[in-house]
């Protein structure tokens, strides 16, 4: 393991620790609508790996986040979770965050973006508005007994349509 010269593991930059903490806080505030992701996972698998979009308002304050998987050429990007502060919803922040992920994914050559969301939230309508297609419904054995929509947005046109 790398050390800082004193035998201690190197510290993550304060900025990354603050981002992970803020995302985790908003995640907790909206736990009724979001799937659970533990704070260490948010930190290690998303924030430290740069697999997030942090949405800010005009004054530079955090208002939402989007967590995503690996972006690779020819592969589908998994959008793991997206959340905007309740009082900031319906003001375009969610669309801007998704647009940033779409741009990032297209530049890297990803083929599509895929996500899963619960039926009993307003999310299905939101994703459809942004051009995501409903592929199927899943009925997992979750505690809330709610159907899960599996959705995707193609990023690359087939060769015969270009």
N, C-alpha and C positions, 0 to 999 in steps of 0.2 A: 504494500500500500504506500502511496506517496505521503511524504511528511513535509512539514514547513521548515525543516532544518533544525528544529528543536525536538524532533521525535513525535510531534503532534500531527494529527491529520490536518490538512489545510482547511481553513474556514471558507464556506461559500460566501460570496459577496453579500453584504447586507441587503442590497437591492433584491436579490433573488429570494432571500429569506422573507422579506417583507411581502413580495408578490405572492409567494406560496401561502403565507399567513392570511393575506387579504382574500385570496380565492377560497381558502378553507372556511373563512368566516362567512362569506356570502353563500357558500355551499350549505353551511349549517342553517343559515336563516331561511333557506328555501328547501329544506330536506323533505318536506311533504311532496314536492314535485320532482325532485331529482333522485337519481340512483346514488347510493352511497359509494363514495370513494374516500378511503382513509387519507388523512393528512400526509403521512409519509409517502404514499403513492402519488398524491398531487405534487409533492415536492420533487421526488426522485424521477418519476416517469414522465412528468409533464414539464414542470418549471425548469429543472436543471437541464433537461434535454432540449429546451426551447420549443416545446410542442404546445404552445398556448398562444392565444391572442388576448391581449388585455384591452378592453374598450374604455376610452376616456371621454369625458364631456369637454365642452369648449374651454373650461377652466383647468383642464388637465387632471381632474379627479377621476379615479376609477369608478366605473359604473357597471362593468360586466366583464365576463371572461368566456373563453371558448377553449376547451381542451381537445387536442387531437392526437392521433397516432402518427406513425412514421409516414413521411411523404417520400415516395419513391417513383421513378419513371415507370409508366405502364401499370401501376398498381392503384388500388382504391385506398383512399385516405379514410380512416375511421374517425368520425367526429364523436368523441366520447361524451362530452357534456358541454352545454352552453347555458349561461344564466346572466340575466340583466337585473339590476336592482328593481324592485317592484315599482317604485315611483318614477323610474326612468323608462319603463316599457312603453311601447307604441310611439316612440320618438325617433326611431331610425337607428338606435344603437346596435340592436341585434342584427339588422341588415348590414351595417357597416362591419361588424365583426365577422360575419359570414363572408362578406365580400373580400375581406383581407385574407381569409383562409382560401377562398376560391382562387384569388390572384397568386398566392404563395404556391398553391397546388398546381396550377396551370404552368407557372414558371418552371417548376420541377418536373413537369411531364406526367403528373398523376392522371389516371384515366377517369376517376370519379371520386365523389365523396359519399360515404355511407353513414347512416346513423340509425339509432333506435330511439323511439320516444313513446311515452305512455299515451293511451287513447283518451284518458280522462283529463288531460290538460289541454290548454289552447295551442300546444306545440304543433300538433299535426297540421292545423290550419296555417300556422306561421311557416312551416317548412314547405308546404305546398305553394304558398305565396312566393317563396324564393326559388321555385322551380324544381323542388325535390319531388320525385315520383314515389308513390306508395307501391312497394313490391309485394308485400304480404303482411298479414297479421300473425303474430305469435301469441300463444297463450301459455306463458311459462308458469311454473308453480310459485308465483310470487305471493308475498303476504297480503298484498292489496287486491289480489284477484282482478287485475286489470290487463286488458290486451295491450300488446306492444306493437307499434307500427315499425316496420323495417322499411326505410326510405333511402333513396339514392338520387344523386344529381350527376349526370354524365358531364365530363369536362372536355372530352375529345370526341369529335365527330368521327364516325366510321370513314374509312378511306373513300368509299364510293360516294360520300356526301360532301367531301371537301372540295 
